[in-house]
């Protein structure tokens, strides 16, 4: 993957700097929320699973946003 023309630079930057570009943070957090919101609204009916999806989305967002922003 390190030699991949599209993914390689992202992986190397993360390994070297433990940082993510702002665009990657925005896309990642957005996709997490879109996916889990869709699942909570349209896929599951039990309220506990909906709450679990919200907790997962919050936790993953906090984790992603805790990394430094690569400039």
CNS distance restraints for C-alpha pairs under 8 A (distance, minus, plus):
assign (resid   1 and name CA) (resid   7 and name CA) 6.65 0.50 0.50
assign (resid   1 and name CA) (resid   8 and name CA) 5.82 0.50 0.50
assign (resid   1 and name CA) (resid  11 and name CA) 7.88 0.50 0.50
assign (resid   2 and name CA) (resid   7 and name CA) 7.03 0.50 0.50
assign (resid   2 and name CA) (resid   8 and name CA) 4.14 0.50 0.50
assign (resid   2 and name CA) (resid   9 and name CA) 7.27 0.50 0.50
assign (resid   2 and name CA) (resid  11 and name CA) 6.53 0.50 0.50
assign (resid   2 and name CA) (resid  12 and name CA) 6.74 0.50 0.50
assign (resid   3 and name CA) (resid   7 and name CA) 7.95 0.50 0.50
assign (resid   3 and name CA) (resid   8 and name CA) 5.36 0.50 0.50
assign (resid   4 and name CA) (resid   8 and name CA) 4.83 0.50 0.50
assign (resid   5 and name CA) (resid   9 and name CA) 7.54 0.50 0.50
assign (resid   6 and name CA) (resid  10 and name CA) 7.80 0.50 0.50
assign (resid   7 and name CA) (resid  11 and name CA) 6.30 0.50 0.50
assign (resid   8 and name CA) (resid  12 and name CA) 6.07 0.50 0.50
assign (resid   9 and name CA) (resid  13 and name CA) 6.01 0.50 0.50
assign (resid  10 and name CA) (resid  14 and name CA) 6.17 0.50 0.50
assign (resid  10 and name CA) (resid  20 and name CA) 7.75 0.50 0.50
assign (resid  11 and name CA) (resid  15 and name CA) 6.11 0.50 0.50
assign (resid  12 and name CA) (resid  16 and name CA) 6.04 0.50 0.50
assign (resid  13 and name CA) (resid  17 and name CA) 5.69 0.50 0.50
assign (resid  13 and name CA) (resid  18 and name CA) 7.15 0.50 0.50
assign (resid  13 and name CA) (resid  19 and name CA) 6.93 0.50 0.50
assign (resid  13 and name CA) (resid  20 and name CA) 7.58 0.50 0.50
assign (resid  14 and name CA) (resid  18 and name CA) 4.58 0.50 0.50
assign (resid  14 and name CA) (resid  19 and name CA) 5.28 0.50 0.50
assign (resid  14 and name CA) (resid  20 and name CA) 6.32 0.50 0.50
assign (resid  17 and name CA) (resid  70 and name CA) 7.94 0.50 0.50
assign (resid  18 and name CA) (resid  67 and name CA) 6.74 0.50 0.50
assign (resid  18 and name CA) (resid  68 and name CA) 6.94 0.50 0.50
assign (resid  19 and name CA) (resid  67 and name CA) 5.46 0.50 0.50
assign (resid  19 and name CA) (resid  68 and name CA) 4.59 0.50 0.50
assign (resid  19 and name CA) (resid  69 and name CA) 5.39 0.50 0.50
assign (resid  19 and name CA) (resid  70 and name CA) 5.23 0.50 0.50
assign (resid  20 and name CA) (resid  24 and name CA) 6.39 0.50 0.50
assign (resid  20 and name CA) (resid  25 and name CA) 6.55 0.50 0.50
assign (resid  20 and name CA) (resid  67 and name CA) 6.63 0.50 0.50
assign (resid  20 and name CA) (resid  68 and name CA) 6.39 0.50 0.50
assign (resid  20 and name CA) (resid  69 and name CA) 5.16 0.50 0.50
assign (resid  20 and name CA) (resid  70 and name CA) 5.13 0.50 0.50
assign (resid  21 and name CA) (resid  25 and name CA) 6.49 0.50 0.50
assign (resid  21 and name CA) (resid  69 and name CA) 5.47 0.50 0.50
assign (resid  21 and name CA) (resid  70 and name CA) 4.55 0.50 0.50
assign (resid  21 and name CA) (resid  71 and name CA) 6.51 0.50 0.50
assign (resid  22 and name CA) (resid  26 and name CA) 6.23 0.50 0.50
assign (resid  22 and name CA) (resid  69 and name CA) 5.85 0.50 0.50
assign (resid  22 and name CA) (resid  70 and name CA) 6.82 0.50 0.50
assign (resid  22 and name CA) (resid  71 and name CA) 7.80 0.50 0.50
assign (resid  23 and name CA) (resid  27 and name CA) 6.12 0.50 0.50
assign (resid  24 and name CA) (resid  28 and name CA) 5.88 0.50 0.50
assign (resid  25 and name CA) (resid  29 and name CA) 6.05 0.50 0.50
assign (resid  25 and name CA) (resid  64 and name CA) 6.61 0.50 0.50
assign (resid  25 and name CA) (resid  65 and name CA) 6.76 0.50 0.50
assign (resid  26 and name CA) (resid  30 and name CA) 5.97 0.50 0.50
assign (resid  27 and name CA) (resid  31 and name CA) 6.06 0.50 0.50
assign (resid  28 and name CA) (resid  32 and name CA) 6.24 0.50 0.50
assign (resid  28 and name CA) (resid  64 and name CA) 7.84 0.50 0.50
assign (resid  29 and name CA) (resid  33 and name CA) 6.28 0.50 0.50
assign (resid  29 and name CA) (resid  60 and name CA) 7.76 0.50 0.50
assign (resid  29 and name CA) (resid  61 and name CA) 5.62 0.50 0.50
assign (resid  29 and name CA) (resid  64 and name CA) 7.31 0.50 0.50
assign (resid  30 and name CA) (resid  34 and name CA) 6.06 0.50 0.50
assign (resid  31 and name CA) (resid  35 and name CA) 5.91 0.50 0.50
assign (resid  32 and name CA) (resid  36 and name CA) 6.07 0.50 0.50
assign (resid  32 and name CA) (resid  57 and name CA) 6.28 0.50 0.50
assign (resid  32 and name CA) (resid  60 and name CA) 7.75 0.50 0.50
assign (resid  32 and name CA) (resid  61 and name CA) 7.76 0.50 0.50
assign (resid  33 and name CA) (resid  37 and name CA) 5.75 0.50 0.50
assign (resid  33 and name CA) (resid  57 and name CA) 6.03 0.50 0.50
assign (resid  34 and name CA) (resid  38 and name CA) 6.07 0.50 0.50
assign (resid  35 and name CA) (resid  39 and name CA) 6.28 0.50 0.50
assign (resid  36 and name CA) (resid  40 and name CA) 6.00 0.50 0.50
assign (resid  36 and name CA) (resid  53 and name CA) 5.89 0.50 0.50
assign (resid  36 and name CA) (resid  54 and name CA) 7.37 0.50 0.50
assign (resid  36 and name CA) (resid  57 and name CA) 6.82 0.50 0.50
assign (resid  37 and name CA) (resid  41 and name CA) 6.07 0.50 0.50
assign (resid  37 and name CA) (resid  53 and name CA) 7.55 0.50 0.50
assign (resid  37 and name CA) (resid  54 and name CA) 7.76 0.50 0.50
assign (resid  38 and name CA) (resid  42 and name CA) 5.75 0.50 0.50
assign (resid  38 and name CA) (resid  43 and name CA) 7.22 0.50 0.50
assign (resid  39 and name CA) (resid  43 and name CA) 4.71 0.50 0.50
assign (resid  39 and name CA) (resid  44 and name CA) 6.37 0.50 0.50
assign (resid  39 and name CA) (resid  53 and name CA) 7.99 0.50 0.50
assign (resid  40 and name CA) (resid  44 and name CA) 5.65 0.50 0.50
assign (resid  40 and name CA) (resid  45 and name CA) 7.63 0.50 0.50
assign (resid  40 and name CA) (resid  49 and name CA) 7.27 0.50 0.50
assign (resid  40 and name CA) (resid  50 and name CA) 4.86 0.50 0.50
assign (resid  40 and name CA) (resid  53 and name CA) 6.54 0.50 0.50
assign (resid  41 and name CA) (resid  45 and name CA) 7.77 0.50 0.50
assign (resid  41 and name CA) (resid  50 and name CA) 7.72 0.50 0.50
assign (resid  44 and name CA) (resid  49 and name CA) 6.89 0.50 0.50
assign (resid  44 and name CA) (resid  50 and name CA) 7.09 0.50 0.50
assign (resid  45 and name CA) (resid  49 and name CA) 7.74 0.50 0.50
assign (resid  45 and name CA) (resid  50 and name CA) 7.71 0.50 0.50
assign (resid  46 and name CA) (resid  50 and name CA) 6.70 0.50 0.50
assign (resid  47 and name CA) (resid  51 and name CA) 6.28 0.50 0.50
assign (resid  48 and name CA) (resid  52 and name CA) 6.13 0.50 0.50
assign (resid  49 and name CA) (resid  53 and name CA) 6.13 0.50 0.50
assign (resid  50 and name CA) (resid  54 and name CA) 6.39 0.50 0.50
assign (resid  51 and name CA) (resid  55 and name CA) 6.24 0.50 0.50
assign (resid  52 and name CA) (resid  56 and name CA) 6.11 0.50 0.50
assign (resid  53 and name CA) (resid  57 and name CA) 6.09 0.50 0.50
assign (resid  54 and name CA) (resid  58 and name CA) 6.19 0.50 0.50
assign (resid  55 and name CA) (resid  59 and name CA) 6.11 0.50 0.50
assign (resid  56 and name CA) (resid  60 and name CA) 6.03 0.50 0.50
assign (resid  57 and name CA) (resid  61 and name CA) 6.01 0.50 0.50
assign (resid  58 and name CA) (resid  62 and name CA) 6.14 0.50 0.50
assign (resid  59 and name CA) (resid  63 and name CA) 6.16 0.50 0.50
assign (resid  60 and name CA) (resid  64 and name CA) 6.14 0.50 0.50
assign (resid  61 and name CA) (resid  65 and name CA) 5.99 0.50 0.50
assign (resid  62 and name CA) (resid  66 and name CA) 5.92 0.50 0.50
assign (resid  63 and name CA) (resid  67 and name CA) 7.27 0.50 0.50
